[in-house]
Amino acid sequence: MKSMPEIHALGVFAHGALVALHALGIMFNLRRNNKTEAAMHTVAVGCSIYAVYTHVKEAQKDTNDAC
């Protein structure tokens, strides 16, 4: 089944929003000296950045296949 670029664009948007929110969580928890929670947010940011990369790569592959 061929994936649709629109779905990947939505995935990039959603994971980008999650990156921003987790970055706020990192700053908030570091300010309150809660390093464990900040570390958890850091891991979540890494996972979301990888998901953004995967969505972009798949969308580019779909675009190249359409030509």
C-alpha positions as protocol buffer text, in pm:
chain_id: "A"
residue {
  index: 1
  type: MET
  ca { x: 0 y: 0 z: 0 }
}
residue {
  index: 2
  type: LYS
  ca { x: 138 y: 338 z: -102 }
}
residue {
  index: 3
  type: SER
  ca { x: 152 y: 598 z: 174 }
}
residue {
  index: 4
  type: MET
  ca { x: 11 y: 943 z: 108 }
}
residue {
  index: 5
  type: PRO
  ca { x: 228 y: 1255 z: 136 }
}
residue {
  index: 6
  type: GLU
  ca { x: -58 y: 1440 z: 308 }
}
residue {
  index: 7
  type: ILE
  ca { x: -51 y: 1192 z: 595 }
}
residue {
  index: 8
  type: HIS
  ca { x: 322 y: 1244 z: 634 }
}
residue {
  index: 9
  type: ALA
  ca { x: 277 y: 1622 z: 629 }
}
residue {
  index: 10
  type: LEU
  ca { x: 26 y: 1586 z: 912 }
}
residue {
  index: 11
  type: GLY
  ca { x: 271 y: 1361 z: 1098 }
}
residue {
  index: 12
  type: VAL
  ca { x: 547 y: 1621 z: 1062 }
}
residue {
  index: 13
  type: PHE
  ca { x: 315 y: 1890 z: 1198 }
}
residue {
  index: 14
  type: ALA
  ca { x: 199 y: 1678 z: 1493 }
}
residue {
  index: 15
  type: HIS
  ca { x: 546 y: 1562 z: 1593 }
}
residue {
  index: 16
  type: GLY
  ca { x: 682 y: 1914 z: 1547 }
}
residue {
  index: 17
  type: ALA
  ca { x: 421 y: 2038 z: 1792 }
}
residue {
  index: 18
  type: LEU
  ca { x: 521 y: 1763 z: 2035 }
}
residue {
  index: 19
  type: VAL
  ca { x: 887 y: 1866 z: 2006 }
}
residue {
  index: 20
  type: ALA
  ca { x: 792 y: 2223 z: 2096 }
}
residue {
  index: 21
  type: LEU
  ca { x: 580 y: 2117 z: 2393 }
}
residue {
  index: 22
  type: HIS
  ca { x: 843 y: 1880 z: 2527 }
}
residue {
  index: 23
  type: ALA
  ca { x: 1105 y: 2155 z: 2491 }
}
residue {
  index: 24
  type: LEU
  ca { x: 885 y: 2371 z: 2712 }
}
residue {
  index: 25
  type: GLY
  ca { x: 865 y: 2079 z: 2955 }
}
residue {
  index: 26
  type: ILE
  ca { x: 1244 y: 2055 z: 2962 }
}
residue {
  index: 27
  type: MET
  ca { x: 1282 y: 2425 z: 3040 }
}
residue {
  index: 28
  type: PHE
  ca { x: 1008 y: 2417 z: 3304 }
}
residue {
  index: 29
  type: ASN
  ca { x: 1153 y: 2115 z: 3482 }
}
residue {
  index: 30
  type: LEU
  ca { x: 1510 y: 2242 z: 3470 }
}
residue {
  index: 31
  type: ARG
  ca { x: 1394 y: 2570 z: 3619 }
}
residue {
  index: 32
  type: ARG
  ca { x: 1229 y: 2377 z: 3904 }
}
residue {
  index: 33
  type: ASN
  ca { x: 1545 y: 2162 z: 3938 }
}
residue {
  index: 34
  type: ASN
  ca { x: 1357 y: 1845 z: 3844 }
}
residue {
  index: 35
  type: LYS
  ca { x: 1627 y: 1676 z: 3638 }
}
residue {
  index: 36
  type: THR
  ca { x: 1456 y: 1336 z: 3610 }
}
residue {
  index: 37
  type: GLU
  ca { x: 1148 y: 1479 z: 3441 }
}
residue {
  index: 38
  type: ALA
  ca { x: 1365 y: 1699 z: 3219 }
}
residue {
  index: 39
  type: ALA
  ca { x: 1556 y: 1389 z: 3108 }
}
residue {
  index: 40
  type: MET
  ca { x: 1228 y: 1214 z: 3023 }
}
residue {
  index: 41
  type: HIS
  ca { x: 1121 y: 1511 z: 2812 }
}
residue {
  index: 42
  type: THR
  ca { x: 1461 y: 1504 z: 2640 }
}
residue {
  index: 43
  type: VAL
  ca { x: 1411 y: 1141 z: 2540 }
}
residue {
  index: 44
  type: ALA
  ca { x: 1062 y: 1223 z: 2412 }
}
residue {
  index: 45
  type: VAL
  ca { x: 1206 y: 1509 z: 2203 }
}
residue {
  index: 46
  type: GLY
  ca { x: 1456 y: 1269 z: 2051 }
}
residue {
  index: 47
  type: CYS
  ca { x: 1183 y: 1023 z: 1960 }
}
residue {
  index: 48
  type: SER
  ca { x: 969 y: 1294 z: 1803 }
}
residue {
  index: 49
  type: ILE
  ca { x: 1263 y: 1433 z: 1605 }
}
residue {
  index: 50
  type: TYR
  ca { x: 1328 y: 1085 z: 1468 }
}
residue {
  index: 51
  type: ALA
  ca { x: 959 y: 1055 z: 1377 }
}
residue {
  index: 52
  type: VAL
  ca { x: 974 y: 1391 z: 1194 }
}
residue {
  index: 53
  type: TYR
  ca { x: 1280 y: 1269 z: 1003 }
}
residue {
  index: 54
  type: THR
  ca { x: 1101 y: 947 z: 908 }
}
residue {
  index: 55
  type: HIS
  ca { x: 789 y: 1131 z: 790 }
}
residue {
  index: 56
  type: VAL
  ca { x: 994 y: 1373 z: 580 }
}
residue {
  index: 57
  type: LYS
  ca { x: 1192 y: 1087 z: 425 }
}
residue {
  index: 58
  type: GLU
  ca { x: 874 y: 895 z: 339 }
}
residue {
  index: 59
  type: ALA
  ca { x: 706 y: 1205 z: 195 }
}
residue {
  index: 60
  type: GLN
  ca { x: 1009 y: 1272 z: -26 }
}
residue {
  index: 61
  type: LYS
  ca { x: 1011 y: 912 z: -141 }
}
residue {
  index: 62
  type: ASP
  ca { x: 641 y: 936 z: -233 }
}
residue {
  index: 63
  type: THR
  ca { x: 700 y: 1264 z: -417 }
}
residue {
  index: 64
  type: ASN
  ca { x: 992 y: 1116 z: -614 }
}
residue {
  index: 65
  type: ASP
  ca { x: 787 y: 809 z: -705 }
}
residue {
  index: 66
  type: ALA
  ca { x: 504 y: 1026 z: -842 }
}
residue {
  index: 67
  type: CYS
  ca { x: 732 y: 1194 z: -1100 }
}
